[in-house]
Amino acid sequence: MSSSTTPERRPGRPKDLTLTDRRREEILNQATALFAQRGYPKTDIDSIAQALNLGKGTIYRYFSSKQELFFEAVDRGIRQLIEQVNQCMTHVEDPMDVLAQAIRSYLAFFDQHPELIELFIQERAEFKDRDKPTYFKYRDSSKGPWKALIEELIAKDRLRSLPFETISTVVGDLLYGTIFTNHFTQRHVPLEVQAKEILEIVFWGILSEQERRKLQSSMNRTLESTNHADG
């Protein structure tokens, strides 16, 4: 009796497990560029697909709508910012140097990615019903490590004893305003120069030593007068 054997099946091409991630990044890169260049209303899924030489259906397999794609582009940009700032501080030991390096890295990121600033503007213009812009949601949710760092410097008498929220808000608003001013005016100050100027004002202020002593004396007199009046 003859026996038959089943032909051995040849292995197919190994599945590329990174393709999904790569495709998603390609779509986000192209969408970010087109949103920044044309604006949200004038950018559609078709134009993004055509730029990538893909079918529109491929885009929809990754993102259910243009709005979802836009928000993910903003989210990804801010996550990249946080990652870059964190990476630059990895081998920095002195907490004061950590603050300085974070400011330099923040400015450098937006110098390299001005398209993200355009997305911030569009998010506010097109989605005014959102309770808080994405940037500020991330900023509020990532304060923990910075709070610990600031409180450590205050405890060591290296920073003035001010509420963390005061320091965080003032410095954060200064940096946020700086990136928009740079973008709108096309100001091209070398990053090291701009970071140094910001650090100088943040760390040293604008008053001379003599003027600081006079101001402190005046504030002390005012406080004493107030205490006497209350008593």
C-alpha positions as CSV (number, residue, x, y, z in Angstrom):
1,M,0.0,0.0,0.0
2,S,1.4,3.3,-1.0
3,S,1.5,6.1,1.4
4,S,1.2,9.8,0.7
5,T,2.8,12.6,2.5
6,T,1.6,16.1,3.0
7,P,3.9,18.6,1.3
8,E,5.8,20.7,3.8
9,R,4.4,24.2,4.0
10,R,6.9,26.9,3.3
11,P,7.1,29.6,6.0
12,G,5.6,32.9,4.9
13,R,7.2,36.2,5.3
14,P,7.7,37.1,9.0
15,K,5.2,39.6,10.2
16,D,6.8,43.1,10.6
17,L,5.7,43.9,14.2
18,T,7.0,47.5,13.8
19,L,5.1,48.3,10.7
20,T,2.0,49.5,12.6
21,D,4.0,51.9,14.8
22,R,6.0,53.2,11.8
23,R,2.9,53.8,9.7
24,R,1.2,55.5,12.6
25,E,4.2,57.8,13.0
26,E,4.3,58.5,9.3
27,I,0.6,59.6,9.3
28,L,1.1,61.8,12.4
29,N,4.2,63.4,10.9
30,Q,2.4,64.2,7.6
31,A,-0.8,65.3,9.4
32,T,1.2,67.6,11.7
33,A,2.9,69.2,8.8
34,L,-0.3,69.8,6.8
35,F,-2.3,71.0,9.8
36,A,0.5,73.5,10.5
37,Q,0.8,74.6,6.9
38,R,-2.9,74.8,5.8
39,G,-4.8,75.0,9.1
40,Y,-7.3,72.5,10.5
41,P,-10.4,73.5,8.3
42,K,-8.4,73.2,5.0
43,T,-6.8,69.9,5.8
44,D,-8.7,66.7,5.2
45,I,-8.0,63.0,5.4
46,D,-7.8,62.8,1.6
47,S,-4.9,65.3,1.4
48,I,-3.0,63.4,4.1
49,A,-3.5,60.1,2.4
50,Q,-2.4,61.5,-1.0
51,A,0.7,63.0,0.5
52,L,1.7,59.6,1.8
53,N,0.5,57.8,-1.3
54,L,-1.9,55.8,0.8
55,G,-5.6,55.0,0.5
56,K,-7.9,57.0,2.7
57,G,-9.1,53.8,4.3
58,T,-5.6,53.2,5.6
59,I,-5.7,56.4,7.6
60,Y,-9.1,55.5,9.1
61,R,-7.7,52.2,10.3
62,Y,-5.4,54.2,12.6
63,F,-7.6,57.2,13.3
64,S,-11.4,57.3,13.4
65,S,-11.7,60.9,12.3
66,K,-9.8,64.1,11.4
67,Q,-10.5,65.4,14.9
68,E,-8.9,62.4,16.6
69,L,-5.9,62.6,14.3
70,F,-5.5,66.3,15.2
71,F,-5.7,65.8,18.9
72,E,-3.3,62.8,18.7
73,A,-0.8,65.0,16.8
74,V,-1.0,67.6,19.6
75,D,-0.7,64.9,22.3
76,R,2.3,63.3,20.6
77,G,4.1,66.7,20.2
78,I,3.7,67.4,23.9
79,R,4.8,63.9,24.9
80,Q,7.9,64.4,22.7
81,L,8.6,67.7,24.5
82,I,8.4,66.1,27.9
83,E,10.6,63.3,26.8
84,Q,13.3,65.6,25.4
85,V,13.3,67.8,28.6
86,N,13.5,64.7,30.8
87,Q,16.3,63.1,28.7
88,C,18.5,66.2,28.8
89,M,18.5,66.1,32.6
90,T,19.3,62.4,33.0
91,H,23.0,63.0,34.0
92,V,22.6,66.4,35.7
93,E,23.2,66.1,39.5
94,D,22.8,69.6,40.9
95,P,19.1,70.5,41.1
96,M,19.8,74.1,40.1
97,D,21.5,72.9,37.0
98,V,18.4,70.7,36.3
99,L,16.3,73.8,36.2
100,A,18.7,75.6,33.9
101,Q,19.0,72.6,31.6
102,A,15.2,72.1,31.4
103,I,14.8,75.7,30.3
104,R,17.4,75.3,27.5
105,S,15.9,72.1,26.4
106,Y,12.3,73.5,26.3
107,L,13.4,76.4,24.1
108,A,15.4,74.1,21.9
109,F,12.4,71.8,21.3
110,F,10.1,74.5,20.0
111,D,12.9,76.0,17.9
112,Q,13.1,72.6,16.2
113,H,9.3,72.0,16.1
114,P,7.6,75.4,15.3
115,E,4.7,73.4,13.7
116,L,3.6,72.4,17.2
117,I,3.0,76.0,18.1
118,E,0.8,76.3,15.1
119,L,-1.2,73.4,16.4
120,F,-1.6,75.0,19.8
121,I,-3.1,78.1,18.0
122,Q,-5.5,76.0,16.0
123,E,-6.6,73.9,18.9
124,R,-7.7,77.1,20.7
125,A,-9.3,78.6,17.6
126,E,-11.2,75.4,16.5
127,F,-12.1,73.8,19.7
128,K,-13.1,76.5,22.1
129,D,-15.5,74.3,23.9
130,R,-12.7,72.2,25.4
131,D,-12.3,73.0,29.2
132,K,-8.5,73.3,29.0
133,P,-6.0,73.2,26.1
134,T,-4.0,70.0,25.8
135,Y,-0.7,71.8,26.7
136,F,-2.0,72.9,30.0
137,K,-3.5,69.5,30.8
138,Y,-0.1,68.0,30.4
139,R,1.6,70.8,32.3
140,D,-0.7,70.4,35.3
141,S,-0.4,66.6,35.3
142,S,3.4,66.6,35.2
143,K,4.1,69.0,38.1
144,G,4.9,66.3,40.7
145,P,8.7,65.9,40.0
146,W,9.1,69.6,39.6
147,K,7.3,70.3,42.9
148,A,9.7,67.9,44.7
149,L,12.7,69.6,43.1
150,I,11.6,73.1,44.0
151,E,10.8,72.1,47.6
152,E,14.2,70.4,47.9
153,L,15.9,73.7,46.8
154,I,13.8,75.7,49.2
155,A,14.6,73.4,52.0
156,K,18.3,73.8,51.3
157,D,17.9,77.5,51.3
158,R,18.9,77.8,47.7
159,L,15.6,79.3,46.6
160,R,13.4,81.8,48.3
161,S,10.6,80.3,50.3
162,L,7.8,80.9,47.9
163,P,4.8,78.7,47.1
164,F,5.5,76.1,44.4
165,E,2.5,77.2,42.4
166,T,3.8,80.8,42.3
167,I,7.2,79.7,41.0
168,S,5.7,77.2,38.6
169,T,3.1,79.5,37.1
170,V,5.5,82.5,36.7
171,V,8.3,80.5,35.1
172,G,5.9,78.4,33.0
173,D,4.1,81.4,31.7
174,L,7.4,83.2,30.9
175,L,8.6,80.2,28.8
176,Y,5.2,79.7,27.1
177,G,5.1,83.4,26.2
178,T,8.7,83.3,24.9
179,I,8.0,80.5,22.4
180,F,5.0,82.3,20.9
181,T,6.9,85.6,20.7
182,N,9.8,83.8,19.0
183,H,7.4,82.2,16.6
184,F,5.3,85.3,15.7
185,T,8.2,87.7,15.3
186,Q,10.5,85.1,13.7
187,R,13.1,86.1,16.3
188,H,16.3,84.1,15.9
189,V,18.2,84.7,19.0
190,P,20.8,81.9,19.6
191,L,19.2,79.5,22.1
192,E,22.2,79.7,24.5
193,V,21.9,83.4,24.6
194,Q,18.1,83.4,25.2
195,A,18.3,80.7,27.8
196,K,21.0,82.6,29.6
197,E,19.0,85.8,29.6
198,I,15.9,84.1,30.9
199,L,17.9,82.3,33.6
200,E,19.6,85.6,34.6
201,I,16.2,87.3,35.1
202,V,14.6,84.3,36.9
203,F,17.6,83.7,39.2
204,W,18.8,87.2,39.8
205,G,15.9,89.5,39.0
206,I,16.4,93.0,37.6
207,L,17.1,95.0,40.7
208,S,20.6,95.8,41.9
209,E,21.8,94.7,45.3
210,Q,21.5,98.2,46.5
211,E,17.9,98.5,45.2
212,R,17.0,95.2,46.7
213,R,18.2,96.3,50.2
214,K,16.2,99.5,49.8
215,L,13.1,97.6,48.7
216,Q,13.4,95.1,51.6
217,S,13.8,97.9,54.1
218,S,10.7,99.7,52.7
219,M,8.7,96.5,52.8
220,N,9.8,95.8,56.4
221,R,8.7,99.4,57.5
222,T,5.3,98.8,55.8
223,L,4.9,95.5,57.5
224,E,5.8,97.0,60.9
225,S,3.3,99.9,60.4
226,T,0.6,97.4,59.5
227,N,1.3,95.3,62.6
228,H,1.2,98.4,64.9
229,A,-2.1,99.5,63.3
230,D,-3.6,96.0,63.8
231,G,-2.4,96.0,67.4
